[in-house]
Structures are given as C-alpha cells and as structure tokens.
Amino acid sequence: MKNTSSSYCLPSISTLTLVSLLLLGTGTSGWAQQIFRCAGVGGAAPEYINNVKDAQSRNCKPVSGGNVTVVQGTPVPKAPARVAASPAAGSSRADSSPDQRARDSDSRIILESELRKSEARLAELQKEYNNGDPEKQGIEGRNYQRYLDRVSDLKDSIARSQSDIAGLRREISRLPAVN
C-alpha cells in the first residue's frame, strides 16, 4: 500500500489559517473609514464626518484609537427669554379687562360646582365607611379579606376626596374676590 497523504498536496491547517487571516486583514481595510472631528460652528457641538475632501476643506482633525460611535441627538429649541411683567403699584387683577373678569367668574363657578360635588362624594364615602366599621355586603360575610379590601379602598377614597377638596379650595382662594 502506498502512502496517500504524500501523493496529495494538501495545505496544512496552519497555512489555511494564515491565508484566511491575510484575506480578512485585507478585506477589513476596505471597510474601515477614517473619521474626522470638525469644530462646531459658533460654539456648537463638534461634528464627526467621514468624507476626506470635506474634512480637508474644513480643517478637521482625524480621530484615532478605537471605534467611534456618534449618536445624533435632537436639537433643543431655545425658548425666548421671558420677562416677567410687574404689575403697577395701584393695579390689581380685579382691575383687568372685562374679558379676564368673565373668565375668572367662569372659573370660580366651575371650581365651586366641582367643590360641591367633591364634598357630596366625601359625605357619601364617610357615611359608607361608618368610622371604619362599614356594613358587610353580600359575600363579605364569608370572605373577610374581601371586606378588609373594601374598607381599605374606602379609606383611600376618603383620603383622595379630602385632598381634592383641599386643592379646589386652594384654587378658589387664588381667584380674585367677587365684586
């Protein structure tokens, strides 16, 4: 029998690895691009580009040392400076235009109606809560946890309602007095 391994000219694994690495090395150099950092106009953020001609015309500096990832953000619009108008010494909100007085009156009516609704809801909740001992309903006689959950919900609803009423009263107190 002849030795068949010597009759064929197969490259060794190390030769294949070396050749493939060389091919990969030349292939990636075609993909790599030079990145340039250009100064921002008027103090703006720097700009990164990959066009050699633009970079040369704008005197940009090449970026080296690793990969560069640039995430473009959305510009934040600059709001015009607001100047607070100080009211004259003798004027007040009550002396404003008739339109403003009508809006204030409408606001007061709406807020007072919401206040009455909230106070009625609070009275209903407090009556149902019965000082922490509400009557059991339906299945709550057999399922005590359901009863405790309803009591907890009632307590939370009462706290929210009281907070709403306090907020409505605060808003009403900020409105100008009715003439």
C-alpha positions as CSV (number, residue, x, y, z in Angstrom):
1,M,0.0,0.0,0.0
2,K,1.1,3.5,-0.9
3,N,1.0,6.4,1.5
4,T,-1.7,8.6,0.0
5,S,-1.1,11.6,2.2
6,S,2.2,12.2,0.4
7,S,0.7,12.0,-3.1
8,Y,-1.7,14.8,-2.5
9,C,-0.5,18.3,-1.9
10,L,-3.0,19.5,0.8
11,P,-2.1,22.6,2.7
12,S,-1.8,22.2,6.4
13,I,-4.3,23.8,8.8
14,S,-1.8,26.5,9.9
15,T,-1.3,27.5,6.2
16,L,-5.1,27.8,5.7
17,T,-5.4,29.8,8.9
18,L,-2.6,32.2,7.8
19,V,-4.1,32.7,4.4
20,S,-7.6,33.3,5.7
21,L,-6.3,35.8,8.2
22,L,-4.4,37.6,5.5
23,L,-7.6,37.7,3.4
24,L,-9.6,39.0,6.3
25,G,-7.0,41.6,7.1
26,T,-7.1,43.0,3.5
27,G,-10.9,42.7,3.4
28,T,-11.5,44.8,6.5
29,S,-9.1,47.6,5.5
30,G,-11.6,48.3,2.7
31,W,-14.4,48.6,5.2
32,A,-12.6,50.8,7.6
33,Q,-13.1,54.6,7.1
34,Q,-11.2,57.4,8.6
35,I,-13.3,59.6,10.9
36,F,-12.7,63.3,11.3
37,R,-13.7,65.7,14.1
38,C,-14.7,69.2,13.0
39,A,-15.2,72.1,15.4
40,G,-18.8,73.2,15.8
41,V,-19.8,76.4,14.2
42,G,-20.4,79.2,16.8
43,G,-19.7,77.1,19.8
44,A,-22.0,74.3,18.8
45,A,-21.2,70.6,19.4
46,P,-18.4,69.1,17.3
47,E,-19.4,67.3,14.1
48,Y,-18.0,64.0,13.0
49,I,-17.6,63.3,9.3
50,N,-16.0,60.6,7.2
51,N,-15.6,62.5,3.9
52,V,-11.8,63.2,3.4
53,K,-12.4,66.2,1.0
54,D,-14.8,67.9,3.4
55,A,-12.5,67.2,6.3
56,Q,-9.6,68.8,4.5
57,S,-11.6,71.9,3.4
58,R,-12.9,72.4,7.0
59,N,-9.5,71.8,8.7
60,C,-10.9,68.8,10.7
61,K,-8.7,66.5,12.7
62,P,-8.6,62.7,12.3
63,V,-9.9,60.7,15.1
64,S,-7.7,57.7,16.1
65,G,-7.8,55.0,18.7
66,G,-10.7,52.6,18.6
67,N,-14.2,52.7,17.3
68,V,-16.2,55.9,17.2
69,T,-19.9,55.8,17.7
70,V,-21.8,59.0,17.3
71,V,-25.5,59.3,18.2
72,Q,-27.1,62.3,16.7
73,G,-29.4,63.9,19.2
74,T,-32.4,66.1,18.5
75,P,-31.6,69.8,18.9
76,V,-33.3,71.6,21.8
77,P,-35.1,74.7,20.6
78,K,-34.1,77.8,22.5
79,A,-37.0,79.5,24.2
80,P,-37.1,83.2,24.0
81,A,-36.3,84.9,27.3
82,R,-39.4,85.7,29.3
83,V,-39.6,89.0,31.0
84,A,-42.0,89.0,33.9
85,A,-44.2,92.0,33.8
86,S,-44.5,93.5,37.2
87,P,-47.9,95.0,38.0
88,A,-48.1,98.7,38.7
89,A,-48.4,99.7,42.3
90,G,-52.1,100.7,42.1
91,S,-53.3,98.0,39.8
92,S,-54.6,94.5,40.7
93,R,-56.1,91.6,38.9
94,A,-59.6,92.9,39.7
95,D,-58.8,96.0,37.5
96,S,-58.1,93.8,34.5
97,S,-60.2,93.7,31.3
98,P,-63.8,92.7,31.3
99,D,-62.9,89.5,29.4
100,Q,-60.5,88.5,32.2
101,R,-63.1,89.2,34.8
102,A,-65.6,87.0,32.9
103,R,-63.0,84.2,32.7
104,D,-62.3,84.5,36.4
105,S,-66.0,84.4,37.2
106,D,-66.5,81.3,35.0
107,S,-63.5,79.6,36.7
108,R,-65.0,80.4,40.1
109,I,-68.4,78.9,39.1
110,I,-66.8,75.7,37.7
111,L,-64.5,75.3,40.7
112,E,-67.3,75.9,43.2
113,S,-69.5,73.3,41.4
114,E,-66.6,70.8,41.5
115,L,-66.1,71.6,45.2
116,R,-69.8,70.9,45.9
117,K,-69.7,67.5,44.0
118,S,-66.5,66.5,45.9
119,E,-68.0,67.4,49.2
120,A,-71.1,65.4,48.5
121,R,-68.9,62.4,47.4
122,L,-66.9,62.7,50.6
123,A,-70.1,62.8,52.7
124,E,-71.3,59.6,50.9
125,L,-67.9,57.9,51.4
126,Q,-67.8,58.8,55.1
127,K,-71.4,57.5,55.6
128,E,-70.5,54.2,53.9
129,Y,-67.2,54.0,55.8
130,N,-69.1,54.4,59.1
131,N,-66.0,55.3,61.2
132,G,-64.0,52.3,60.0
133,D,-66.8,49.8,60.5
134,P,-68.9,49.6,57.3
135,E,-71.6,47.1,57.0
136,K,-70.7,43.8,55.3
137,Q,-72.1,43.3,51.8
138,G,-73.0,40.0,50.1
139,I,-70.1,37.6,50.1
140,E,-68.1,39.6,52.6
141,G,-69.8,37.8,55.5
142,R,-68.0,34.6,54.3
143,N,-64.9,36.2,52.8
144,Y,-63.4,38.5,55.4
145,Q,-60.4,39.5,53.2
146,R,-62.8,41.0,50.6
147,Y,-64.4,43.1,53.4
148,L,-60.9,44.3,54.6
149,D,-60.0,45.2,51.0
150,R,-63.3,47.2,50.6
151,V,-62.6,49.0,53.9
152,S,-59.1,49.9,52.7
153,D,-60.4,51.1,49.4
154,L,-63.0,53.3,51.2
155,K,-60.3,54.8,53.4
156,D,-58.1,55.6,50.4
157,S,-61.1,57.1,48.5
158,I,-61.8,59.3,51.5
159,A,-58.2,60.5,51.7
160,R,-58.2,61.3,47.9
161,S,-61.5,63.1,48.2
162,Q,-60.2,65.2,51.1
163,S,-57.1,66.0,49.1
164,D,-59.3,67.0,46.1
165,I,-61.4,69.3,48.2
166,A,-58.3,71.0,49.7
167,G,-56.9,71.6,46.2
168,L,-60.2,73.0,45.0
169,R,-60.4,75.4,48.0
170,R,-56.8,76.5,47.3
171,E,-57.6,77.2,43.6
172,I,-60.7,79.2,44.6
173,S,-58.8,81.2,47.1
174,R,-56.3,82.2,44.4
175,L,-59.1,83.7,42.3
176,P,-59.9,87.4,42.7
177,A,-62.7,88.3,45.1
178,V,-66.2,88.6,43.6
179,N,-67.4,92.2,43.4
